[in-house]
Amino acid sequence: MKPDDPLLQILACPLDKGPLHLVAPDDALYNPRLHRRYPIVDGIPQLLPASGEQVSDDEHEELLKRMTP
């Protein structure tokens, strides 16, 4: 997935329905409000609540630095 992909404008977190941010180079989507990361597998975002991963506070800070605006 690329930062200019129009799909990013409509994707939402399955838990709080808020926007997700692309994290490069991980190819993941991140919800900074809930500290949850969702993988992108073969170009397909995995947005089931169970596929999200809770991240630690330290990892959260690192992901904030790598988020695509």
C-alpha positions as CSV (number, residue, x, y, z in Angstrom):
1,M,0.0,0.0,0.0
2,K,1.3,3.5,-0.9
3,P,0.8,6.7,1.1
4,D,-1.3,8.2,-1.7
5,D,-3.6,5.2,-2.0
6,P,-7.2,6.6,-2.0
7,L,-8.2,3.6,0.1
8,L,-6.4,5.1,3.1
9,Q,-9.0,7.9,3.1
10,I,-11.8,5.5,3.9
11,L,-10.2,2.8,6.0
12,A,-11.2,3.0,9.7
13,C,-10.2,1.1,12.9
14,P,-12.7,-1.7,13.5
15,L,-12.8,-0.8,17.2
16,D,-13.2,3.0,17.5
17,K,-14.1,3.7,13.8
18,G,-11.4,6.4,13.7
19,P,-8.8,7.0,10.9
20,L,-5.8,4.7,10.5
21,H,-2.3,5.8,9.5
22,L,0.1,4.0,7.2
23,V,3.4,3.1,8.9
24,A,6.4,2.7,6.6
25,P,8.3,0.5,6.0
26,D,6.4,-2.0,8.0
27,D,3.4,-2.1,5.7
28,A,1.0,-1.7,8.6
29,L,-1.9,0.5,9.6
30,Y,-1.8,2.1,13.0
31,N,-4.4,3.6,15.3
32,P,-2.4,5.9,17.7
33,R,-5.5,6.5,19.9
34,L,-5.8,2.8,20.9
35,H,-2.1,1.9,20.4
36,R,-3.1,-0.9,17.9
37,R,-1.3,-2.0,14.7
38,Y,-3.0,-3.8,11.9
39,P,-1.0,-5.8,9.3
40,I,-1.2,-5.4,5.6
41,V,-0.7,-8.8,3.9
42,D,-0.1,-9.0,0.2
43,G,-1.5,-5.5,-0.1
44,I,-4.7,-6.3,1.8
45,P,-5.3,-4.6,5.2
46,Q,-6.2,-7.1,7.9
47,L,-8.8,-5.1,9.8
48,L,-10.6,-7.7,11.9
49,P,-10.4,-6.7,15.6
50,A,-8.6,-10.0,16.3
51,S,-5.9,-9.3,13.7
52,G,-4.9,-6.0,15.5
53,E,-1.9,-6.0,17.8
54,Q,-1.6,-3.9,21.0
55,V,1.8,-2.1,21.1
56,S,3.8,-1.0,24.1
57,D,4.3,2.7,25.0
58,D,7.9,2.5,23.7
59,E,6.8,1.0,20.4
60,H,4.0,3.6,20.2
61,E,6.5,6.4,20.3
62,E,8.6,4.8,17.6
63,L,5.5,4.2,15.4
64,L,4.5,7.9,15.7
65,K,7.8,8.9,14.2
66,R,7.3,6.5,11.2
67,M,3.7,7.3,10.4
68,T,3.0,8.7,7.0
69,P,1.3,12.1,7.2
